[in-house]
Amino acid sequence: MAPVHAADLPVCGYEVVHSYPHDQQAFTQGLLYRDGHLFESTGLKGKSTIRKVRLEDGEILNKVELPPTVFGEGLTDWKNRLISVTWRSGKGFQWDIGTLQQTGAFEYSGEGWGLTNDGARLILSDGTPTLRFLDPENMQETGTISVTVNDRPIANLNELEWVNGEILANIWQTNFIVRIDPANGKVKAVIDLTGLQKQFIAQGNEDVLNGIAYDSANDRLFVTGKNWPKLFEINIVGCAD
């Protein structure tokens, strides 16, 4: 697999605009911002949740638990629904965005890692270099792209977010987010978030970067990680589009 820090890829830095409290017991898997609030999915069997969170103080405004047999993963929104996937059970769920009550379920092959949408399709990562496109109305697969760096595939694509026509993806167990061209899967640049974790004391080795949310109305980008006590609003700096 190709290294994401390949020398001929642009490497972006960051600056912290603001930090917010984040539940340090939240094993963050999916994150999104909508209607002034954060929506978050958390993982681990018996602890997986879907939750609505107030950005300013991290207070959990509403929360539902997933079945104890599944491991919650990525999360996105579609119309008046939240859609979430699970790791190895092949099960996905739909939730009313107002009440968080479950409104449906679906199945898919392989693993579920991250989930986002481009306004027309859902985009699913599964730990491989392949991103899958799903029809948000019937959850059927409509296509795929292979994510590459210098024509070599890159795996461990985890949490996803659609930002200004690009797919942003956490690379699991690294401090990197990659910017992916959705037309051809090529990585356009790497965002290096090394140093964020120095702003707090991590609890364990699994407390890695994982969580990207974008406020498109106000052009704000938020990132966090598994069991992080903080969520950061950041600006991306140092690389041209």
C-alpha positions as CSV (number, residue, x, y, z in Angstrom):
1,M,0.0,0.0,0.0
2,A,1.2,3.5,-0.7
3,P,2.3,5.8,2.1
4,V,0.1,8.8,2.5
5,H,3.1,11.0,3.3
6,A,4.6,10.5,-0.2
7,A,7.0,13.3,-0.9
8,D,5.3,14.5,-4.1
9,L,1.9,15.0,-2.4
10,P,1.0,18.4,-1.0
11,V,1.0,18.3,2.8
12,C,-1.4,20.6,4.6
13,G,-1.1,21.9,8.1
14,Y,-3.7,23.2,10.5
15,E,-4.4,25.9,13.0
16,V,-6.8,25.5,15.9
17,V,-9.6,28.0,15.8
18,H,-11.4,26.8,18.9
19,S,-11.7,23.8,21.1
20,Y,-14.9,22.4,22.6
21,P,-15.6,19.8,25.3
22,H,-16.2,16.2,24.1
23,D,-17.3,13.2,25.9
24,Q,-14.2,11.2,26.8
25,Q,-16.2,8.0,27.0
26,A,-17.3,8.4,23.3
27,F,-15.5,5.9,21.1
28,T,-16.2,8.2,18.1
29,Q,-16.9,6.4,14.8
30,G,-19.0,8.9,12.8
31,L,-19.5,12.6,13.2
32,L,-21.6,15.3,11.3
33,Y,-22.9,18.8,11.9
34,R,-26.4,19.8,11.0
35,D,-28.9,22.4,12.1
36,G,-26.6,23.8,14.7
37,H,-25.8,20.5,16.4
38,L,-23.4,17.6,16.2
39,F,-24.6,14.1,15.5
40,E,-22.2,11.3,16.5
41,S,-22.1,7.6,16.4
42,T,-19.9,5.6,18.8
43,G,-18.6,2.1,18.7
44,L,-17.7,-1.0,20.8
45,K,-20.1,-3.8,21.4
46,G,-22.6,-3.1,24.1
47,K,-21.6,0.6,24.1
48,S,-22.5,1.7,20.6
49,T,-24.8,4.8,20.4
50,I,-26.3,7.4,18.1
51,R,-26.4,10.8,19.8
52,K,-27.2,14.4,19.3
53,V,-24.7,16.7,21.0
54,R,-24.6,20.4,21.7
55,L,-21.4,21.8,20.2
56,E,-20.7,24.5,22.7
57,D,-20.5,22.4,25.8
58,G,-20.5,18.8,24.6
59,E,-23.8,18.0,26.4
60,I,-25.6,15.0,25.0
61,L,-29.1,16.2,24.2
62,N,-30.4,12.8,23.0
63,K,-29.0,9.3,22.7
64,V,-30.1,5.9,21.6
65,E,-28.3,2.6,22.0
66,L,-27.6,0.1,19.2
67,P,-28.2,-3.6,19.7
68,P,-25.5,-5.0,22.0
69,T,-24.4,-7.5,19.4
70,V,-23.3,-4.8,16.9
71,F,-20.3,-2.5,16.8
72,G,-21.4,1.0,15.6
73,E,-19.4,2.7,12.9
74,G,-20.0,5.6,10.3
75,L,-22.9,8.0,10.3
76,T,-24.4,10.4,7.7
77,D,-27.6,12.3,7.2
78,W,-30.1,12.1,4.3
79,K,-33.2,14.3,4.2
80,N,-34.9,13.8,7.6
81,R,-32.9,10.7,8.4
82,L,-29.7,9.6,9.9
83,I,-28.1,6.6,8.4
84,S,-25.5,4.5,10.3
85,V,-23.5,1.4,9.6
86,T,-21.8,-1.3,11.7
87,W,-18.4,-3.0,11.6
88,R,-18.7,-6.7,10.8
89,S,-22.4,-7.5,11.2
90,G,-23.5,-6.3,7.7
91,K,-26.3,-4.3,9.3
92,G,-27.2,-0.6,8.8
93,F,-29.9,1.5,10.5
94,Q,-32.0,4.5,9.7
95,W,-33.0,7.0,12.4
96,D,-35.4,9.9,12.5
97,I,-33.2,12.9,12.8
98,G,-35.6,14.7,15.1
99,T,-36.3,12.0,17.7
100,L,-33.5,9.5,17.0
101,Q,-36.1,6.7,16.8
102,Q,-35.2,3.9,14.5
103,T,-37.2,4.0,11.3
104,G,-35.5,1.3,9.2
105,A,-32.7,-1.2,8.7
106,F,-30.7,-2.6,5.8
107,E,-28.0,-5.0,5.0
108,Y,-24.7,-4.8,3.0
109,S,-21.8,-7.1,2.3
110,G,-18.4,-6.7,3.9
111,E,-17.4,-4.4,6.7
112,G,-18.7,-0.9,7.5
113,W,-16.2,1.8,8.5
114,G,-17.1,5.4,7.5
115,L,-20.1,7.0,5.8
116,T,-20.9,10.3,4.2
117,N,-22.8,11.6,1.2
118,D,-22.3,13.9,-1.7
119,G,-25.9,15.2,-2.0
120,A,-26.9,12.4,-4.4
121,R,-25.2,9.2,-3.1
122,L,-24.0,7.7,0.1
123,I,-20.3,7.0,0.3
124,L,-19.1,4.0,2.4
125,S,-15.6,3.0,3.4
126,D,-14.9,-0.6,4.5
127,G,-11.2,-0.6,5.5
128,T,-10.0,-1.4,2.0
129,P,-8.8,1.0,-0.7
130,T,-12.3,0.9,-2.2
131,L,-15.1,3.4,-1.5
132,R,-18.6,2.3,-2.4
133,F,-21.5,4.4,-3.6
134,L,-25.0,3.6,-2.4
135,D,-28.4,4.7,-3.4
136,P,-29.7,6.5,-0.3
137,E,-33.3,5.4,-1.0
138,N,-32.8,1.7,-1.4
139,M,-29.2,1.2,-0.1
140,Q,-28.2,-0.7,-3.2
141,E,-24.6,-0.3,-4.4
142,T,-24.3,1.9,-7.5
143,G,-20.6,2.0,-8.1
144,T,-17.1,2.1,-6.5
145,I,-13.8,4.0,-6.8
146,S,-10.3,2.8,-5.7
147,V,-8.4,5.4,-3.7
148,T,-4.8,5.7,-4.7
149,V,-1.6,7.6,-4.1
150,N,0.6,7.8,-7.1
151,D,-1.5,5.0,-8.7
152,R,-1.0,2.7,-5.7
153,P,-4.0,1.8,-3.5
154,I,-4.3,3.1,0.0
155,A,-6.2,1.2,2.7
156,N,-7.5,1.9,6.2
157,L,-9.8,4.7,5.0
158,N,-12.1,5.3,8.0
159,E,-14.4,8.2,8.9
160,L,-15.5,10.2,5.9
161,E,-16.8,13.7,5.3
162,W,-17.9,15.5,2.1
163,V,-16.3,18.9,2.0
164,N,-16.4,21.3,-0.9
165,G,-16.5,18.6,-3.6
166,E,-13.9,16.4,-2.0
167,I,-14.0,13.3,0.2
168,L,-12.0,13.8,3.4
169,A,-11.0,10.5,5.0
170,N,-9.2,9.7,8.3
171,I,-6.5,7.1,7.8
172,W,-7.0,4.8,10.8
173,Q,-4.3,4.8,13.5
174,T,-2.5,7.8,11.9
175,N,-2.7,11.6,12.3
176,F,-3.5,12.0,8.6
177,I,-6.7,13.0,6.8
178,V,-6.5,12.6,3.0
179,R,-8.3,14.7,0.4
180,I,-9.8,12.5,-2.3
181,D,-11.0,13.4,-5.7
182,P,-14.4,11.6,-6.0
183,A,-14.2,11.4,-9.7
184,N,-11.1,9.2,-9.9
185,G,-10.2,8.3,-6.3
186,K,-6.8,10.0,-6.4
187,V,-5.5,11.5,-3.2
188,K,-5.0,15.2,-3.9
189,A,-3.3,16.2,-0.6
190,V,-2.6,15.0,3.0
191,I,-3.7,17.0,6.0
192,D,-1.2,16.4,8.9
193,L,-2.9,16.8,12.3
194,T,0.1,15.7,14.3
195,G,0.2,17.6,17.6
196,L,-3.5,17.8,18.3
197,Q,-3.3,15.0,20.9
198,K,-0.6,17.0,22.8
199,Q,-3.4,19.3,24.0
200,F,-4.8,16.6,26.3
201,I,-3.8,13.3,27.9
202,A,-5.0,10.2,26.0
203,Q,-6.4,7.2,27.8
204,G,-5.0,4.5,25.7
205,N,-3.6,3.3,22.3
206,E,-7.0,3.2,20.7
207,D,-7.6,6.9,21.3
208,V,-6.8,7.8,17.7
209,L,-7.9,10.6,15.4
210,N,-11.4,9.7,14.1
211,G,-14.2,12.1,13.4
212,I,-14.7,14.8,10.8
213,A,-17.7,17.2,10.6
214,Y,-18.2,20.2,8.3
215,D,-20.6,23.1,8.8
216,S,-21.1,24.1,5.2
217,A,-23.2,27.2,6.0
218,N,-20.4,28.8,8.0
219,D,-17.4,27.0,6.5
220,R,-16.2,25.4,9.7
221,L,-14.3,22.1,10.0
222,F,-14.4,20.0,13.2
223,V,-12.2,17.1,14.1
224,T,-12.0,14.8,17.1
225,G,-11.0,11.3,18.0
226,K,-11.9,8.2,19.9
227,N,-12.2,9.0,23.7
228,W,-10.9,12.5,23.1
229,P,-12.0,15.0,25.8
230,K,-11.9,17.8,23.2
231,L,-13.3,18.5,19.7
232,F,-11.4,21.0,17.6
233,E,-12.5,23.6,15.1
234,I,-9.6,23.9,12.7
235,N,-8.5,25.8,9.6
236,I,-6.5,24.0,7.0
237,V,-3.3,25.9,6.0
238,G,-0.2,25.6,4.0
239,C,-1.4,23.8,0.8
240,A,-2.9,25.1,-2.4
241,D,-6.2,23.7,-3.8
